[in-house]
């Protein structure tokens, strides 16, 4: 689960009191406006194949699992989650392929008529003008409530630690050992999840994968990609693996599985 807001919610909801948050299913007229938000995601993430193929359809297919925030008539944040069946043969609740895998399973289950057993968060995106106000904290709470309203008692999240890019060569397991003096995770986005009761359970070592030619990576990042080996890319959680002879570079992003227990409020 990604978030472009580094605020951990410590400041409460100051500056967000006039913002209304509901499931998209309650305001279907906003479904077509979900991408009006001025986001801050790095360019290379939009070229992840599962993102390109499926993410744009999530809010239309699963509006009851997705939430939207508005300030007056302005859409200022979105939060996406999807249901999937975790008990079919060959599946598990927290797969190593994290974000990609649960999104693929969600659409396969919808097509095949498989009943979902759990829900997974995918992203929370806050408009650039509203960053740092604790809105991501409120969006996560709204997403938990939406999932509970669909009869689930669990919301999983393949969390993308949003300060990990500052230490791309540190293994994710070692990064997660970083704690503040109060015992909470040092990473702001992981800390939001823990503060609302989430538990860090395991690493998804290959949650997202972006592969492209060197020319593509140069265009996406503005970097030369002129040597073999590990290339540090701004906003990437780990280095990109570059091969000159094969004219390709591959980014495999690890995420962190967090489990949330939610109140079951089936309607």
N, C-alpha and C positions, 0 to 999 in steps of 0.2 A: 504494500500500500504506500503510495507516494503522497507527499504533501509539499507544496512549495512555500509554506509558511514556517519560518524557523522559530516563531514564538511558541513557548511551551504552555501557554495558557495561564501562567502565574499571575498575570495582570487581570485575571478574571474576564469579564465581558465589557470592560470599559470601552466606550466608543462603538459598541455593537448593539446597544439596547433597542435601537429602532429597526434592526434587521430581523426579517421574518424568515424562518427556516421550516420547510415542509417537504414531504415526499413529492417527487415530480408527479406521481399518480394523482395527487390532490390538486395540482395545477398543471394539467396537460398542455395548456397553451404555452408553457415555458420550455417544453421539451425541445423545440426547435431553436431555442435561444441558449442552450447549455454551453455552447462554445463561444459566446460573446465575451467571455472573461479574458482580460489581458493577463496571460500567464507568463511565468518566468522559466519554463522548462527548457533545458538545453536542446538544441536542434537535433542532435543525434538520436534522442529518445523517440522522436516521431517517425523514425525509420525502422523501428523494431517491427518485424513482420506481423506479430499477433496484434500489436497496437493498430497497425494500419488496416488490418483485415476486420477486426471485431470491435475495438473500443468505441468507435463512433456509433455502433448499434446498441450499446448497452442500455442507454437511457430509454430508447424506444421499446426494447424487448423487456426490460425489467424496471419500469418506472416506479413501482412500489418499493424497490430496494435502493433507489437513488434519491438523494435529497438536494434541494436547491435553496440558496439564500438570496433574498432580494432586499435592497435598500430603496424603498419607493418602487419605481418601475425598473430599477437597474438590477440586473443579475450580477451578484458579487462573489458567489462561491458555488461550487458543485461538489457533490460527493457520490461516488459510484460504488455499489457492491452488487454481487451476483450470487444466486443460489446454485448449488450443485449437489450431486449425489456422491458421497464419499465412501459408500460401502459396496459399490459394485466391484467385481473382480478386477484386480490390478490397480485399484485406487486406494487413496488414503486421505485423511483430512488435511495433512500438511505436506504436500509433495515437495521433493527437492527442486522441482522446476517451478515452484511457487506461483507467481503472478500469471505467467504464461499458461501454466497447466490448468489452474482453476477457471480461467477465462475460457479456455478451449472446452473444458468439461461442461461448463454452464451452457454454452451454446449447443453442444452435442446432446445434453440432457433435454433441453427445450425442443430440439428437433425430434428426438427419439421418444419423448414422453416419459422420461425417467423422473420419478418424484425426488425432489431435493431433500437432503438430510441436514444440510448446514449451509451457512452463507459466508462469503469471504468479501472483505473490503478490497477495493482496487485503488482508488485515489481520492484525495481531497485537493481541490484546486481553488485557491483564493485569489481574487483579482489583485493585481499589483498595488492598487491604491488602498487596499484594505489589509495588507500584510502587517503583522506585528501587533494586532489588536486582540489576539486570542480567539479569532473566529474559527480557526481550525479545531480548537477544543470544542466549541459549540457544534460544529459540523459532525465531529465524531460522536458526540452524544446523540445528535439527531439520527445518525445512521444506525446506532445501536437500537434506538427506539423503533425505527422503521423495520429493522430485521426482527425484533421481538414481536412487532405487530403482525408479522407474517407467520408466526407460530414457532420461530426458532428460539432456542435457549443459548445459542452460541454464535458469536461473530468472530471469525478468524481474520487475520490481517497479515499479509506478507509485507512487512513494514520496510520502507526504504529510509534508513537513518539519514537525516538530512544534513548532518555535519560530517559524515564519513568521508565525503570527497576531500576534506582537508587533510586526511591521512590515507591516501589511496593505497599505499604499500603495506599498511597494517592489516593483518588478517582480521576478518570480521569477528571471529571469536575473541581475539585479543582486544579489539575495539570495544566490544560490549562489556568488557571488564572495567572500563572506565566509569567511575561513579563520582558523584558530588559528595561533599562532606555530610549531607543529609541522607546518604545512602541511595538516592535516586540516580537513574542513568544519566551520564554526562550528555548524551545525545539528546537534543531538544525534542525531536519527534518521538523517539522511543519513550522519553520521559512523559510525554502527554498520555501515551497509552498506559503506562504503568500507574500514573497518578489517578486514572479513572478505573483502576482495577484490573487492567490487562496483565497477563503473565507471559514473559518471554519464554518460549519453549524450545526452539531449535532454529538453525540457520537453513535457509533455502539457497544452496550454493549457486544455482543456475536459474534465478528467478526470471531474468530477462536476457535476451541475446540480440545484439545488433552486429551484423556482418556486412561489410561493404568493400568495394575496391578502394585503393589508396586515393584515387581521385575523388571519390565520394567523401571519404573521411576528411580530405583536405578542404572540400567545399563545406562540410558540416561544421568543422572546427576552426578553420583558418590556420591549422598547424601544418608543417611540411611533410610529416610522415615519410621521412627520407632515410630511416634506419631500421634495422631489424630489432625485434625485442619489445620490451614494455614501453609504451608511450603514455605519459600522464596527460590526461585531457581534463580541462576545467569542468567541474560538476560530475565527473565520473567517479564512482565509488571505488573502483579498482583500475589499474592500468589497462589500456587497450593493447592487445597482442598484435604486433605488426610483422608482416613477412613481405620483403621486397620481391623475392624470387616468385612468390605466388600472387603478388599484386593484390593483397587483401589484408584487412585488419578486422579483428573480432573482439567485441566487448561482451563479457559474460558477467552480469551483475548479480551479486549476492543480496538477498534480503533477509529479514528476520521474522520468523513466525511468532505472532502474538495471539493469544487466546483471550477473548472477552466472554464472560458469562453475562447474558442479558435477560431481562424480564420477559417471560413468555406471555404475550398478550394477543393471542389469535382472535381475529374478528369473525 
